[in-house]
Amino acid sequence: MIRTILHYPDKRLRNEGKKLSLAEVKSEAVQKLIDDMAETMYAAPGVGLAATQIGEALQLFIVDCAAEDQPSDLRIFINPEILERHDEITWNEGCLSFPGVTEEIDRAARVKVRALDRHGNEFTIEAEELLAVAVQHEYDHLQGVLMIDHLGALKKRMVDRKMKKRAAESPSREDEGTAE
Ligand code: NI
């Protein structure tokens, strides 16, 4: 089922995700949630989606950074921890919760991440380039941190205004989130 993606400035995007127990990971509800998130992300389309973006305050995000001409590469991260960050990279990022916005953001160029997969098995990966950026972006979402928080004061104000104007112009669209 395609779920509604919350848009900034919806306050629920500021919620922190709660850690999942192994029993919760294996539950039908969480398995269904993962399927819904994948369906929602591919329909958007996007390269990543955090549970907090659809109003589920859980430590869970998914990414698929495969190039368009490549087979899909869906990766699920539950209770993720970024163990190492190396070097710096500037990436032109977008976010499904900020439609129409792309901004250059500084991130670590390489990260080492530990998480559980959808079966509850622990894995560790080293990521670079787009995958590293996507993992850091989605990890942020689980802490209630958004791309706008990485911008300087002027750009932050511009994006904030643009998003609030957008929400005010189409308040009837249910995917617009709660306009302030
Ligand atoms: Ni995002």
Backbone and ligand atoms as CSV (ligand in chain L), in Angstrom:
chain,resi,resn,atom,element,x,y,z
A,1,MET,N,N,0.836,-1.191,0.000
A,1,MET,CA,C,0.000,0.000,0.000
A,1,MET,C,C,0.879,1.252,0.000
A,2,ILE,N,N,0.554,2.160,-0.892
A,2,ILE,CA,C,1.317,3.414,-0.927
A,2,ILE,C,C,0.873,4.299,0.232
A,3,ARG,N,N,1.844,4.751,1.005
A,3,ARG,CA,C,1.549,5.571,2.179
A,3,ARG,C,C,1.776,7.052,1.880
A,4,THR,N,N,1.138,7.890,2.653
A,4,THR,CA,C,1.276,9.333,2.477
A,4,THR,C,C,2.613,9.798,3.039
A,5,ILE,N,N,3.367,10.509,2.208
A,5,ILE,CA,C,4.658,11.047,2.663
A,5,ILE,C,C,4.427,12.428,3.273
A,6,LEU,N,N,4.890,12.603,4.487
A,6,LEU,CA,C,4.733,13.887,5.170
A,6,LEU,C,C,5.674,14.915,4.556
A,7,HIS,N,N,5.179,16.118,4.425
A,7,HIS,CA,C,5.997,17.204,3.899
A,7,HIS,C,C,6.315,18.220,4.994
A,8,TYR,N,N,7.538,18.734,4.933
A,8,TYR,CA,C,7.897,19.866,5.792
A,8,TYR,C,C,6.889,20.967,5.566
A,9,PRO,N,N,6.363,21.652,6.592
A,9,PRO,CA,C,6.800,21.655,7.993
A,9,PRO,C,C,6.004,20.732,8.931
A,10,ASP,N,N,5.527,19.616,8.451
A,10,ASP,CA,C,4.798,18.697,9.334
A,10,ASP,C,C,5.665,18.341,10.554
A,11,LYS,N,N,5.120,18.572,11.717
A,11,LYS,CA,C,5.897,18.392,12.965
A,11,LYS,C,C,6.287,16.940,13.222
A,12,ARG,N,N,5.528,16.023,12.644
A,12,ARG,CA,C,5.847,14.604,12.864
A,12,ARG,C,C,7.209,14.229,12.278
A,13,LEU,N,N,7.699,15.037,11.321
A,13,LEU,CA,C,9.038,14.786,10.756
A,13,LEU,C,C,10.131,15.015,11.794
A,14,ARG,N,N,9.768,15.676,12.894
A,14,ARG,CA,C,10.740,15.948,13.963
A,14,ARG,C,C,10.761,14.847,15.021
A,15,ASN,N,N,9.873,13.878,14.886
A,15,ASN,CA,C,9.866,12.781,15.857
A,15,ASN,C,C,11.089,11.886,15.678
A,16,GLU,N,N,11.619,11.416,16.793
A,16,GLU,CA,C,12.719,10.455,16.723
A,16,GLU,C,C,12.154,9.057,16.587
A,17,GLY,N,N,12.840,8.220,15.816
A,17,GLY,CA,C,12.396,6.846,15.670
A,17,GLY,C,C,12.747,6.005,16.886
A,18,LYS,N,N,11.857,5.121,17.244
A,18,LYS,CA,C,12.075,4.219,18.388
A,18,LYS,C,C,12.733,2.935,17.872
A,19,LYS,N,N,13.652,2.399,18.672
A,19,LYS,CA,C,14.320,1.152,18.281
A,19,LYS,C,C,13.338,-0.011,18.241
A,20,LEU,N,N,13.582,-0.946,17.339
A,20,LEU,CA,C,12.709,-2.111,17.212
A,20,LEU,C,C,13.341,-3.324,17.880
A,21,SER,N,N,12.529,-4.080,18.590
A,21,SER,CA,C,13.017,-5.342,19.151
A,21,SER,C,C,13.019,-6.381,18.031
A,22,LEU,N,N,13.725,-7.479,18.264
A,22,LEU,CA,C,13.780,-8.536,17.250
A,22,LEU,C,C,12.384,-9.076,16.946
A,23,ALA,N,N,11.575,-9.195,17.991
A,23,ALA,CA,C,10.203,-9.688,17.807
A,23,ALA,C,C,9.393,-8.712,16.956
A,24,GLU,N,N,9.617,-7.417,17.184
A,24,GLU,CA,C,8.907,-6.406,16.382
A,24,GLU,C,C,9.348,-6.463,14.928
A,25,VAL,N,N,10.677,-6.608,14.708
A,25,VAL,CA,C,11.195,-6.683,13.334
A,25,VAL,C,C,10.488,-7.808,12.570
A,26,LYS,N,N,10.320,-8.944,13.260
A,26,LYS,CA,C,9.755,-10.121,12.602
A,26,LYS,C,C,8.230,-10.114,12.559
A,27,SER,N,N,7.636,-9.127,13.189
A,27,SER,CA,C,6.163,-9.081,13.237
A,27,SER,C,C,5.577,-8.798,11.854
A,28,GLU,N,N,4.349,-9.242,11.678
A,28,GLU,CA,C,3.650,-9.016,10.417
A,28,GLU,C,C,3.510,-7.517,10.132
A,29,ALA,N,N,3.257,-6.755,11.201
A,29,ALA,CA,C,3.045,-5.314,11.043
A,29,ALA,C,C,4.282,-4.623,10.476
A,30,VAL,N,N,5.461,-4.987,10.997
A,30,VAL,CA,C,6.689,-4.338,10.515
A,30,VAL,C,C,7.056,-4.849,9.112
A,31,GLN,N,N,6.847,-6.124,8.858
A,31,GLN,CA,C,7.112,-6.664,7.517
A,31,GLN,C,C,6.231,-5.958,6.478
A,32,LYS,N,N,4.980,-5.724,6.848
A,32,LYS,CA,C,4.052,-5.014,5.960
A,32,LYS,C,C,4.485,-3.559,5.790
A,33,LEU,N,N,4.937,-2.967,6.893
A,33,LEU,CA,C,5.406,-1.576,6.836
A,33,LEU,C,C,6.586,-1.447,5.862
A,34,ILE,N,N,7.523,-2.404,5.918
A,34,ILE,CA,C,8.685,-2.374,5.016
A,34,ILE,C,C,8.219,-2.465,3.555
A,35,ASP,N,N,7.282,-3.365,3.286
A,35,ASP,CA,C,6.738,-3.493,1.920
A,35,ASP,C,C,6.055,-2.199,1.481
A,36,ASP,N,N,5.284,-1.613,2.383
A,36,ASP,CA,C,4.608,-0.344,2.075
A,36,ASP,C,C,5.620,0.761,1.792
A,37,MET,N,N,6.687,0.789,2.587
A,37,MET,CA,C,7.707,1.831,2.401
A,37,MET,C,C,8.383,1.678,1.040
A,38,ALA,N,N,8.686,0.439,0.655
A,38,ALA,CA,C,9.321,0.203,-0.646
A,38,ALA,C,C,8.384,0.646,-1.769
A,39,GLU,N,N,7.121,0.251,-1.654
A,39,GLU,CA,C,6.141,0.626,-2.678
A,39,GLU,C,C,6.026,2.155,-2.770
A,40,THR,N,N,6.002,2.792,-1.620
A,40,THR,CA,C,5.863,4.255,-1.552
A,40,THR,C,C,7.090,4.945,-2.145
A,41,MET,N,N,8.277,4.425,-1.820
A,41,MET,CA,C,9.515,5.029,-2.316
A,41,MET,C,C,9.619,4.896,-3.833
A,42,TYR,N,N,9.320,3.698,-4.359
A,42,TYR,CA,C,9.434,3.496,-5.811
A,42,TYR,C,C,8.387,4.300,-6.567
A,43,ALA,N,N,7.206,4.469,-5.965
A,43,ALA,CA,C,6.146,5.219,-6.633
A,43,ALA,C,C,6.460,6.707,-6.684
A,44,ALA,N,N,7.236,7.196,-5.693
A,44,ALA,CA,C,7.441,8.649,-5.562
A,44,ALA,C,C,8.016,9.325,-6.810
A,45,PRO,N,N,9.115,8.928,-7.455
A,45,PRO,CA,C,10.083,7.942,-6.994
A,45,PRO,C,C,11.175,8.620,-6.182
A,46,GLY,N,N,11.828,7.834,-5.315
A,46,GLY,CA,C,12.936,8.357,-4.522
A,46,GLY,C,C,13.987,7.292,-4.330
A,47,VAL,N,N,15.158,7.680,-3.823
A,47,VAL,CA,C,16.226,6.708,-3.578
A,47,VAL,C,C,16.283,6.295,-2.114
A,48,GLY,N,N,15.452,6.925,-1.281
A,48,GLY,CA,C,15.449,6.559,0.130
A,48,GLY,C,C,14.175,7.028,0.804
A,49,LEU,N,N,13.796,6.319,1.860
A,49,LEU,CA,C,12.612,6.714,2.631
A,49,LEU,C,C,12.783,6.227,4.071
A,50,ALA,N,N,12.515,7.129,4.992
A,50,ALA,CA,C,12.591,6.782,6.420
A,50,ALA,C,C,11.175,6.603,6.955
A,51,ALA,N,N,11.039,5.711,7.943
A,51,ALA,CA,C,9.717,5.445,8.522
A,51,ALA,C,C,9.084,6.724,9.068
A,52,THR,N,N,9.924,7.609,9.627
A,52,THR,CA,C,9.401,8.856,10.189
A,52,THR,C,C,8.742,9.741,9.129
A,53,GLN,N,N,9.109,9.533,7.850
A,53,GLN,CA,C,8.516,10.333,6.779
A,53,GLN,C,C,7.082,9.928,6.453
A,54,ILE,N,N,6.681,8.751,6.922
A,54,ILE,CA,C,5.285,8.360,6.734
A,54,ILE,C,C,4.583,8.266,8.094
A,55,GLY,N,N,5.139,8.968,9.064
A,55,GLY,CA,C,4.480,9.088,10.358
A,55,GLY,C,C,4.657,7.898,11.284
A,56,GLU,N,N,5.629,7.022,10.966
A,56,GLU,CA,C,5.919,5.877,11.834
A,56,GLU,C,C,7.238,6.171,12.538
A,57,ALA,N,N,7.174,6.478,13.827
A,57,ALA,CA,C,8.363,6.888,14.569
A,57,ALA,C,C,9.180,5.667,15.001
A,58,LEU,N,N,9.835,5.055,14.011
A,58,LEU,CA,C,10.621,3.840,14.241
A,58,LEU,C,C,12.000,3.986,13.612
A,59,GLN,N,N,12.980,3.241,14.155
A,59,GLN,CA,C,14.341,3.254,13.608
A,59,GLN,C,C,14.392,2.320,12.394
A,60,LEU,N,N,13.914,2.820,11.287
A,60,LEU,CA,C,13.815,2.008,10.065
A,60,LEU,C,C,13.864,2.913,8.839
A,61,PHE,N,N,14.809,2.627,7.943
A,61,PHE,CA,C,14.768,3.316,6.648
A,61,PHE,C,C,15.173,2.356,5.541
A,62,ILE,N,N,14.836,2.731,4.328
A,62,ILE,CA,C,15.185,1.914,3.170
A,62,ILE,C,C,15.869,2.808,2.135
A,63,VAL,N,N,16.739,2.228,1.334
A,63,VAL,CA,C,17.355,2.961,0.226
A,63,VAL,C,C,17.467,2.028,-0.977
A,64,ASP,N,N,17.458,2.623,-2.142
A,64,ASP,CA,C,17.800,1.904,-3.368
A,64,ASP,C,C,18.542,2.889,-4.260
A,65,CYS,N,N,19.858,2.728,-4.302
A,65,CYS,CA,C,20.702,3.673,-5.026
A,65,CYS,C,C,21.166,3.118,-6.367
A,66,ALA,N,N,20.510,2.083,-6.870
A,66,ALA,CA,C,20.900,1.511,-8.162
A,66,ALA,C,C,20.662,2.537,-9.269
A,67,ALA,N,N,21.576,2.575,-10.244
A,67,ALA,CA,C,21.390,3.458,-11.395
A,67,ALA,C,C,20.151,2.993,-12.160
A,68,GLU,N,N,19.551,3.918,-12.912
A,68,GLU,CA,C,18.290,3.618,-13.588
A,68,GLU,C,C,18.349,2.395,-14.505
A,69,ASP,N,N,19.529,2.173,-15.119
A,69,ASP,CA,C,19.639,1.050,-16.049
A,69,ASP,C,C,20.097,-0.235,-15.349
A,70,GLN,N,N,20.150,-0.189,-14.031
A,70,GLN,CA,C,20.586,-1.364,-13.267
A,70,GLN,C,C,19.406,-2.000,-12.531
A,71,PRO,N,N,19.533,-3.295,-12.185
A,71,PRO,CA,C,18.461,-3.908,-11.392
A,71,PRO,C,C,18.334,-3.235,-10.021
A,72,SER,N,N,17.153,-3.305,-9.435
A,72,SER,CA,C,16.940,-2.621,-8.158
A,72,SER,C,C,17.834,-3.217,-7.072
A,73,ASP,N,N,18.140,-2.405,-6.089
A,73,ASP,CA,C,19.074,-2.781,-5.032
A,73,ASP,C,C,18.506,-2.273,-3.703
A,74,LEU,N,N,17.354,-2.846,-3.326
A,74,LEU,CA,C,16.668,-2.399,-2.112
A,74,LEU,C,C,17.424,-2.842,-0.872
A,75,ARG,N,N,17.737,-1.885,-0.011
A,75,ARG,CA,C,18.425,-2.201,1.239
A,75,ARG,C,C,17.607,-1.663,2.400
A,76,ILE,N,N,17.477,-2.497,3.412
A,76,ILE,CA,C,16.675,-2.143,4.581
A,76,ILE,C,C,17.593,-1.987,5.787
A,77,PHE,N,N,17.425,-0.904,6.498
A,77,PHE,CA,C,18.250,-0.616,7.682
A,77,PHE,C,C,17.340,-0.435,8.888
A,78,ILE,N,N,17.495,-1.335,9.855
A,78,ILE,CA,C,16.714,-1.254,11.089
A,78,ILE,C,C,17.674,-1.016,12.253
A,79,ASN,N,N,17.318,-0.106,13.148
A,79,ASN,CA,C,18.183,0.286,14.278
A,79,ASN,C,C,19.605,0.614,13.801
A,80,PRO,N,N,19.747,1.432,12.757
A,80,PRO,CA,C,21.083,1.683,12.194
A,80,PRO,C,C,21.972,2.514,13.117
A,81,GLU,N,N,23.267,2.234,13.026
A,81,GLU,CA,C,24.277,3.032,13.734
A,81,GLU,C,C,25.372,3.357,12.741
A,82,ILE,N,N,25.745,4.611,12.675
A,82,ILE,CA,C,26.889,4.981,11.839
A,82,ILE,C,C,28.138,4.869,12.705
A,83,LEU,N,N,28.980,3.897,12.382
A,83,LEU,CA,C,30.147,3.590,13.214
A,83,LEU,C,C,31.344,4.461,12.861
A,84,GLU,N,N,31.483,4.768,11.570
A,84,GLU,CA,C,32.629,5.566,11.123
A,84,GLU,C,C,32.197,6.515,10.013
A,85,ARG,N,N,32.800,7.698,10.025
A,85,ARG,CA,C,32.588,8.675,8.943
A,85,ARG,C,C,33.966,9.144,8.497
A,86,HIS,N,N,34.213,9.141,7.187
A,86,HIS,CA,C,35.514,9.564,6.674
A,86,HIS,C,C,35.373,10.580,5.545
A,87,ASP,N,N,36.282,11.546,5.530
A,87,ASP,CA,C,36.371,12.555,4.484
A,87,ASP,C,C,35.056,13.307,4.290
A,88,GLU,N,N,35.051,14.162,3.294
A,88,GLU,CA,C,33.872,14.994,3.085
A,88,GLU,C,C,33.494,15.026,1.615
A,89,ILE,N,N,32.200,15.119,1.371
A,89,ILE,CA,C,31.710,15.215,0.011
A,89,ILE,C,C,30.532,16.185,0.027
A,90,THR,N,N,30.405,16.963,-1.058
A,90,THR,CA,C,29.258,17.860,-1.174
A,90,THR,C,C,28.329,17.271,-2.214
A,91,TRP,N,N,27.067,17.103,-1.834
A,91,TRP,CA,C,26.124,16.422,-2.719
A,91,TRP,C,C,24.880,17.283,-2.902
A,92,ASN,N,N,24.362,17.292,-4.108
A,92,ASN,CA,C,23.124,18.021,-4.379
A,92,ASN,C,C,21.953,17.116,-3.991
A,93,GLU,N,N,21.379,17.371,-2.825
A,93,GLU,CA,C,20.373,16.464,-2.267
A,93,GLU,C,C,18.949,16.954,-2.430
A,94,GLY,N,N,18.069,15.994,-2.574
A,94,GLY,CA,C,16.650,16.259,-2.517
A,94,GLY,C,C,16.061,15.403,-1.414
A,95,CYS,N,N,14.770,15.594,-1.154
A,95,CYS,CA,C,14.114,14.826,-0.101
A,95,CYS,C,C,12.632,14.753,-0.427
A,96,LEU,N,N,12.041,13.586,-0.276
A,96,LEU,CA,C,10.622,13.425,-0.596
A,96,LEU,C,C,9.729,14.271,0.319
A,97,SER,N,N,10.272,14.712,1.432
A,97,SER,CA,C,9.506,15.579,2.338
A,97,SER,C,C,9.682,17.060,2.006
A,98,PHE,N,N,10.539,17.340,0.983
A,98,PHE,CA,C,10.752,18.707,0.499
A,98,PHE,C,C,10.611,18.732,-1.021
A,99,PRO,N,N,9.391,18.515,-1.529
A,99,PRO,CA,C,9.224,18.438,-2.984
A,99,PRO,C,C,9.721,19.714,-3.666
A,100,GLY,N,N,10.468,19.525,-4.742
A,100,GLY,CA,C,10.927,20.669,-5.527
A,100,GLY,C,C,12.166,21.356,-4.974
A,101,VAL,N,N,12.712,20.851,-3.888
A,101,VAL,CA,C,13.889,21.483,-3.283
A,101,VAL,C,C,15.116,20.593,-3.490
A,102,THR,N,N,16.196,21.171,-4.014
A,102,THR,CA,C,17.486,20.477,-4.005
A,102,THR,C,C,18.524,21.476,-3.505
A,103,GLU,N,N,19.385,21.020,-2.625
A,103,GLU,CA,C,20.400,21.901,-2.054
A,103,GLU,C,C,21.695,21.127,-1.875
A,104,GLU,N,N,22.820,21.849,-2.003
A,104,GLU,CA,C,24.119,21.216,-1.785
A,104,GLU,C,C,24.360,21.086,-0.282
A,105,ILE,N,N,24.691,19.867,0.120
A,105,ILE,CA,C,24.894,19.583,1.542
A,105,ILE,C,C,26.206,18.826,1.724
A,106,ASP,N,N,26.946,19.204,2.756
A,106,ASP,CA,C,28.209,18.526,3.061
A,106,ASP,C,C,27.932,17.282,3.893
A,107,ARG,N,N,28.512,16.181,3.461
A,107,ARG,CA,C,28.357,14.904,4.179
A,107,ARG,C,C,29.714,14.221,4.260
A,108,ALA,N,N,29.784,13.165,5.052
A,108,ALA,CA,C,30.976,12.330,5.027
A,108,ALA,C,C,30.988,11.586,3.689
A,109,ALA,N,N,32.178,11.430,3.094
A,109,ALA,CA,C,32.280,10.779,1.787
A,109,ALA,C,C,32.110,9.264,1.894
A,110,ARG,N,N,32.518,8.720,3.050
A,110,ARG,CA,C,32.412,7.271,3.264
A,110,ARG,C,C,31.921,7.024,4.674
A,111,VAL,N,N,31.059,6.056,4.831
A,111,VAL,CA,C,30.571,5.702,6.166
A,111,VAL,C,C,30.568,4.185,6.342
A,112,LYS,N,N,30.695,3.796,7.598
A,112,LYS,CA,C,30.545,2.388,7.956
A,112,LYS,C,C,29.284,2.320,8.817
A,113,VAL,N,N,28.361,1.474,8.439
A,113,VAL,CA,C,27.061,1.410,9.115
A,113,VAL,C,C,26.764,-0.013,9.570
A,114,ARG,N,N,26.184,-0.107,10.767
A,114,ARG,CA,C,25.713,-1.394,11.261
A,114,ARG,C,C,24.207,-1.290,11.469
A,115,ALA,N,N,23.504,-2.339,11.066
A,115,ALA,CA,C,22.038,-2.324,11.195
A,115,ALA,C,C,21.528,-3.754,11.151
A,116,LEU,N,N,20.216,-3.887,11.300
A,116,LEU,CA,C,19.565,-5.182,11.116
A,116,LEU,C,C,18.854,-5.158,9.775
A,117,ASP,N,N,18.824,-6.299,9.087
A,117,ASP,CA,C,18.034,-6.394,7.861
A,117,ASP,C,C,16.601,-6.782,8.227
A,118,ARG,N,N,15.758,-7.017,7.221
A,118,ARG,CA,C,14.339,-7.251,7.519
A,118,ARG,C,C,14.076,-8.578,8.227
A,119,HIS,N,N,15.090,-9.457,8.237
A,119,HIS,CA,C,14.947,-10.720,8.953
A,119,HIS,C,C,15.501,-10.626,10.375
A,120,GLY,N,N,16.043,-9.453,10.714
A,120,GLY,CA,C,16.601,-9.264,12.048
A,120,GLY,C,C,18.062,-9.648,12.140
A,121,ASN,N,N,18.686,-9.929,10.991
A,121,ASN,CA,C,20.113,-10.278,10.979
A,121,ASN,C,C,20.973,-9.014,10.926
A,122,GLU,N,N,21.992,-8.984,11.785
A,122,GLU,CA,C,22.874,-7.825,11.807
A,122,GLU,C,C,23.830,-7.856,10.617
A,123,PHE,N,N,24.069,-6.690,10.020
A,123,PHE,CA,C,25.058,-6.592,8.949
A,123,PHE,C,C,25.805,-5.271,9.109
A,124,THR,N,N,26.998,-5.229,8.525
A,124,THR,CA,C,27.794,-3.997,8.514
A,124,THR,C,C,28.189,-3.728,7.074
A,125,ILE,N,N,28.008,-2.492,6.617
A,125,ILE,CA,C,28.475,-2.167,5.274
A,125,ILE,C,C,29.297,-0.886,5.294
A,126,GLU,N,N,30.196,-0.808,4.314
A,126,GLU,CA,C,30.921,0.432,4.081
A,126,GLU,C,C,30.354,1.016,2.815
A,127,ALA,N,N,29.915,2.253,2.887
A,127,ALA,CA,C,29.272,2.883,1.738
A,127,ALA,C,C,30.044,4.116,1.309
A,128,GLU,N,N,29.968,4.438,0.030
A,128,GLU,CA,C,30.571,5.674,-0.466
A,128,GLU,C,C,29.641,6.303,-1.487
A,129,GLU,N,N,29.993,7.514,-1.891
A,129,GLU,CA,C,29.219,8.252,-2.889
A,129,GLU,C,C,27.737,8.298,-2.545
A,130,LEU,N,N,26.867,8.053,-3.545
A,130,LEU,CA,C,25.423,8.223,-3.335
A,130,LEU,C,C,24.889,7.382,-2.180
A,131,LEU,N,N,25.353,6.145,-2.070
A,131,LEU,CA,C,24.851,5.294,-0.988
A,131,LEU,C,C,25.223,5.869,0.383
A,132,ALA,N,N,26.454,6.399,0.493
A,132,ALA,CA,C,26.881,7.006,1.771
A,132,ALA,C,C,26.021,8.230,2.090
A,133,VAL,N,N,25.760,9.034,1.068
A,133,VAL,CA,C,24.947,10.241,1.261
A,133,VAL,C,C,23.513,9.860,1.648
A,134,ALA,N,N,22.959,8.889,0.937
A,134,ALA,CA,C,21.579,8.461,1.210
A,134,ALA,C,C,21.449,7.903,2.624
A,135,VAL,N,N,22.426,7.105,3.026
A,135,VAL,CA,C,22.388,6.514,4.375
A,135,VAL,C,C,22.425,7.623,5.437
A,136,GLN,N,N,23.279,8.624,5.239
A,136,GLN,CA,C,23.363,9.720,6.219
A,136,GLN,C,C,22.089,10.551,6.231
A,137,HIS,N,N,21.525,10.772,5.060
A,137,HIS,CA,C,20.280,11.546,4.947
A,137,HIS,C,C,19.129,10.825,5.664
A,138,GLU,N,N,18.997,9.529,5.400
A,138,GLU,CA,C,17.901,8.764,6.014
A,138,GLU,C,C,18.137,8.562,7.513
A,139,TYR,N,N,19.388,8.364,7.878
A,139,TYR,CA,C,19.735,8.226,9.295
A,139,TYR,C,C,19.312,9.493,10.045
A,140,ASP,N,N,19.584,10.634,9.445
A,140,ASP,CA,C,19.155,11.919,10.025
A,140,ASP,C,C,17.653,11.913,10.303
A,141,HIS,N,N,16.876,11.454,9.312
A,141,HIS,CA,C,15.412,11.437,9.474
A,141,HIS,C,C,15.009,10.698,10.751
A,142,LEU,N,N,15.710,9.628,11.063
A,142,LEU,CA,C,15.347,8.823,12.237
A,142,LEU,C,C,15.644,9.546,13.547
A,143,GLN,N,N,16.467,10.605,13.462
A,143,GLN,CA,C,16.751,11.425,14.654
A,143,GLN,C,C,15.898,12.700,14.631
A,144,GLY,N,N,15.027,12.828,13.643
A,144,GLY,CA,C,14.224,14.043,13.527
A,144,GLY,C,C,14.985,15.196,12.900
A,145,VAL,N,N,16.110,14.861,12.251
A,145,VAL,CA,C,16.943,15.885,11.604
A,145,VAL,C,C,16.612,15.909,10.115
A,146,LEU,N,N,16.456,17.102,9.559
A,146,LEU,CA,C,16.054,17.246,8.159
A,146,LEU,C,C,17.119,17.981,7.359
A,147,MET,N,N,17.051,17.859,6.022
A,147,MET,CA,C,18.075,18.470,5.170
A,147,MET,C,C,18.215,19.969,5.434
A,148,ILE,N,N,17.093,20.599,5.770
A,148,ILE,CA,C,17.097,22.048,6.002
A,148,ILE,C,C,18.021,22.424,7.170
A,149,ASP,N,N,18.198,21.500,8.098
A,149,ASP,CA,C,19.045,21.765,9.267
A,149,ASP,C,C,20.525,21.879,8.897
A,150,HIS,N,N,20.880,21.389,7.705
A,150,HIS,CA,C,22.284,21.441,7.271
A,150,HIS,C,C,22.596,22.711,6.483
A,151,LEU,N,N,21.585,23.535,6.235
A,151,LEU,CA,C,21.790,24.727,5.413
A,151,LEU,C,C,22.174,25.933,6.257
A,152,GLY,N,N,22.837,26.894,5.600
A,152,GLY,CA,C,23.150,28.156,6.260
A,152,GLY,C,C,21.863,28.941,6.501
A,153,ALA,N,N,21.940,29.978,7.329
A,153,ALA,CA,C,20.752,30.724,7.770
A,153,ALA,C,C,19.903,31.256,6.605
A,154,LEU,N,N,20.554,31.814,5.593
A,154,LEU,CA,C,19.816,32.425,4.482
A,154,LEU,C,C,19.060,31.373,3.671
A,155,LYS,N,N,19.767,30.310,3.291
A,155,LYS,CA,C,19.136,29.249,2.506
A,155,LYS,C,C,18.045,28.555,3.306
A,156,LYS,N,N,18.292,28.410,4.580
A,156,LYS,CA,C,17.325,27.766,5.462
A,156,LYS,C,C,16.003,28.555,5.446
A,157,ARG,N,N,16.129,29.872,5.545
A,157,ARG,CA,C,14.943,30.734,5.551
A,157,ARG,C,C,14.213,30.641,4.213
A,158,MET,N,N,14.966,30.606,3.125
A,158,MET,CA,C,14.354,30.521,1.792
A,158,MET,C,C,13.567,29.220,1.620
A,159,VAL,N,N,14.174,28.122,2.022
A,159,VAL,CA,C,13.515,26.813,1.877
A,159,VAL,C,C,12.297,26.734,2.797
A,160,ASP,N,N,12.439,27.240,4.012
A,160,ASP,CA,C,11.335,27.252,4.977
A,160,ASP,C,C,10.150,28.019,4.396
A,161,ARG,N,N,10.399,29.197,3.837
A,161,ARG,CA,C,9.330,30.023,3.245
A,161,ARG,C,C,8.691,29.316,2.070
A,162,LYS,N,N,9.525,28.758,1.203
A,162,LYS,CA,C,9.030,28.096,-0.005
A,162,LYS,C,C,8.096,26.939,0.366
A,163,MET,N,N,8.513,26.154,1.350
A,163,MET,CA,C,7.716,24.993,1.746
A,163,MET,C,C,6.417,25.412,2.442
A,164,LYS,N,N,6.475,26.437,3.261
A,164,LYS,CA,C,5.264,26.897,3.951
A,164,LYS,C,C,4.279,27.507,2.974
A,165,LYS,N,N,4.807,28.199,1.948
A,165,LYS,CA,C,3.961,28.789,0.914
A,165,LYS,C,C,3.281,27.668,0.135
A,166,ARG,N,N,4.052,26.641,-0.178
A,166,ARG,CA,C,3.531,25.507,-0.939
A,166,ARG,C,C,2.401,24.818,-0.162
A,167,ALA,N,N,2.602,24.637,1.118
A,167,ALA,CA,C,1.595,23.983,1.961
A,167,ALA,C,C,0.344,24.837,2.069
A,168,ALA,N,N,0.523,26.154,2.153
A,168,ALA,CA,C,-0.618,27.066,2.299
A,168,ALA,C,C,-1.443,27.133,1.023
A,169,GLU,N,N,-0.768,26.974,-0.138
A,169,GLU,CA,C,-1.461,27.077,-1.423
A,169,GLU,C,C,-2.335,25.878,-1.733
A,170,SER,N,N,-1.998,24.720,-1.184
A,170,SER,CA,C,-2.817,23.539,-1.469
A,170,SER,C,C,-3.119,22.770,-0.195
A,171,PRO,N,N,-3.828,23.413,0.733
A,171,PRO,CA,C,-4.097,22.775,2.024
A,171,PRO,C,C,-5.017,21.577,1.930
A,172,SER,N,N,-5.752,21.469,0.818
A,172,SER,CA,C,-6.708,20.376,0.713
A,172,SER,C,C,-6.050,19.058,0.335
A,173,ARG,N,N,-4.849,19.166,-0.250
A,173,ARG,CA,C,-4.162,17.916,-0.635
A,173,ARG,C,C,-3.666,17.223,0.618
A,174,GLU,N,N,-4.117,16.019,0.801
A,174,GLU,CA,C,-3.801,15.361,2.070
A,174,GLU,C,C,-2.304,15.043,2.222
A,175,ASP,N,N,-1.571,15.027,1.096
A,175,ASP,CA,C,-0.144,14.726,1.211
A,175,ASP,C,C,0.668,15.972,1.547
A,176,GLU,N,N,0.000,17.065,1.822
A,176,GLU,CA,C,0.727,18.294,2.096
A,176,GLU,C,C,1.177,18.421,3.541
A,177,GLY,N,N,0.697,17.550,4.393
A,177,GLY,CA,C,1.092,17.650,5.785
A,177,GLY,C,C,0.338,18.790,6.461
A,178,THR,N,N,0.723,19.071,7.682
A,178,THR,CA,C,0.014,20.104,8.447
A,178,THR,C,C,0.711,21.427,8.259
A,179,ALA,N,N,0.051,22.358,7.599
A,179,ALA,CA,C,0.651,23.669,7.399
A,179,ALA,C,C,0.555,24.459,8.693
A,180,GLU,N,N,1.599,25.230,8.977
A,180,GLU,CA,C,1.566,26.055,10.187
A,180,GLU,C,C,1.044,27.433,9.861
L,1,NI,NI,NI,14.607,12.904,3.107
